[in-house]
Amino acid sequence: MKSLREDRGSGTVMTTALVIVALLLTGALLAWAAAVRAAMTAASAADLAALAAADTARGLRPGDPCGVAAELAAANKAHLDSCLVEADGQTAAVTARVGIASEIMGFEIYSATARARAGAPPLDQP
């Protein structure tokens, strides 16, 4: 006599569901880690680019301030979105972007942006 409530195969369905949930959680964790890394890379690239641009604007190194900032951002795996040497001629503000792209499909999934400003220290400080 067959039972109306047969449980054969329910373990397979439960295991498959647990594997899918684990894969989704792992994917979300990896995406979060990639976004955090991109944000940290963008922040450090923006800081370094702003410092280099400010030094160049002050005449401490040769070249165009924004050109030097763009080279430094590229060396740190970032793209310089904007660069502005302020009216005082000694302060620079930059915006750097680091993207997370899909190598297979060829499009950008997420991009982290950071801003930084650097310049000469105030002369009225002891």
C-alpha positions as CSV (number, residue, x, y, z in Angstrom):
1,M,0.0,0.0,0.0
2,K,1.4,3.4,-1.0
3,S,1.4,6.3,1.4
4,L,0.0,9.6,0.2
5,R,2.9,11.4,2.0
6,E,6.0,10.0,0.4
7,D,9.2,11.8,1.3
8,R,11.5,10.3,-1.3
9,G,13.5,13.1,-3.1
10,S,12.8,15.8,-0.5
11,G,16.4,15.7,0.7
12,T,17.6,16.4,-2.8
13,V,15.3,19.5,-3.1
14,M,16.4,20.8,0.3
15,T,20.2,20.3,-0.5
16,T,19.8,22.0,-3.9
17,A,18.0,25.0,-2.2
18,L,20.8,25.2,0.5
19,V,23.5,25.2,-2.2
20,I,21.7,27.9,-4.2
21,V,21.4,30.1,-1.0
22,A,25.1,29.5,-0.2
23,L,26.1,30.5,-3.7
24,L,24.0,33.6,-3.6
25,L,25.5,34.6,-0.2
26,T,29.0,34.0,-1.5
27,G,28.4,36.1,-4.6
28,A,27.0,38.9,-2.5
29,L,30.1,38.8,-0.2
30,L,32.5,38.8,-3.1
31,A,30.7,41.8,-4.7
32,W,30.8,43.7,-1.4
33,A,34.5,42.9,-1.0
34,A,35.2,44.1,-4.6
35,A,33.3,47.4,-3.9
36,V,35.2,48.0,-0.7
37,R,38.5,47.4,-2.5
38,A,37.5,49.7,-5.3
39,A,36.6,52.5,-2.8
40,M,39.9,52.1,-1.0
41,T,41.9,52.2,-4.2
42,A,40.0,55.3,-5.4
43,A,40.6,57.1,-2.1
44,S,44.3,56.4,-2.1
45,A,44.7,57.3,-5.8
46,A,42.8,60.5,-5.3
47,D,44.9,61.5,-2.3
48,L,48.2,60.8,-4.1
49,A,47.0,62.5,-7.3
50,A,46.0,65.6,-5.3
51,L,49.3,65.7,-3.5
52,A,51.2,65.4,-6.8
53,A,49.1,68.1,-8.5
54,A,49.5,70.5,-5.5
55,D,53.3,69.9,-5.5
56,T,53.4,70.6,-9.3
57,A,51.3,73.7,-9.0
58,R,53.6,75.0,-6.3
59,G,56.6,74.4,-8.6
60,L,58.2,71.6,-6.5
61,R,58.1,69.3,-9.5
62,P,58.0,70.0,-13.3
63,G,55.0,69.6,-15.5
64,D,51.3,70.3,-15.8
65,P,49.5,69.7,-12.4
66,C,46.6,67.9,-13.9
67,G,48.7,65.9,-16.3
68,V,50.9,64.7,-13.4
69,A,47.8,63.9,-11.4
70,A,46.3,61.8,-14.2
71,E,49.6,59.9,-14.6
72,L,49.7,59.2,-10.9
73,A,46.1,58.1,-10.8
74,A,46.6,55.8,-13.7
75,A,49.7,54.3,-12.0
76,N,47.4,53.5,-9.0
77,K,44.8,51.8,-11.3
78,A,42.3,54.7,-11.2
79,H,40.9,57.2,-13.7
80,L,41.1,60.9,-13.0
81,D,37.6,62.3,-13.6
82,S,38.4,65.9,-12.7
83,C,41.3,68.1,-11.7
84,L,41.2,71.7,-10.6
85,V,44.0,74.0,-9.5
86,E,42.4,76.5,-7.3
87,A,42.8,80.3,-7.6
88,D,45.6,80.5,-5.0
89,G,47.8,78.5,-7.5
90,Q,48.9,76.1,-4.7
91,T,45.9,74.0,-4.0
92,A,44.5,71.2,-6.2
93,A,41.3,69.3,-6.0
94,V,40.9,66.0,-7.8
95,T,38.3,63.3,-8.3
96,A,39.4,59.7,-9.1
97,R,37.3,56.7,-10.1
98,V,37.9,53.0,-10.0
99,G,35.5,50.7,-11.8
100,I,34.7,47.1,-11.3
101,A,34.2,45.7,-14.8
102,S,33.0,42.4,-16.1
103,E,35.8,40.9,-18.2
104,I,33.5,38.4,-19.9
105,M,30.6,40.8,-20.9
106,G,32.7,43.9,-21.2
107,F,30.7,46.4,-19.1
108,E,31.3,48.2,-15.9
109,I,29.3,46.8,-13.0
110,Y,30.1,49.4,-10.3
111,S,32.5,52.4,-9.9
112,A,33.8,53.9,-6.7
113,T,34.6,57.6,-6.7
114,A,36.8,59.6,-4.3
115,R,37.6,63.3,-4.0
116,A,40.8,64.8,-2.5
117,R,42.2,68.2,-2.0
118,A,45.8,69.1,-1.2
119,G,47.8,72.2,-1.0
120,A,50.5,74.2,0.9
121,P,50.2,74.4,4.6
122,P,48.9,77.7,6.0
123,L,51.6,80.2,6.7
124,D,50.0,81.4,10.0
125,Q,50.6,78.0,11.7
126,P,53.4,77.9,14.3
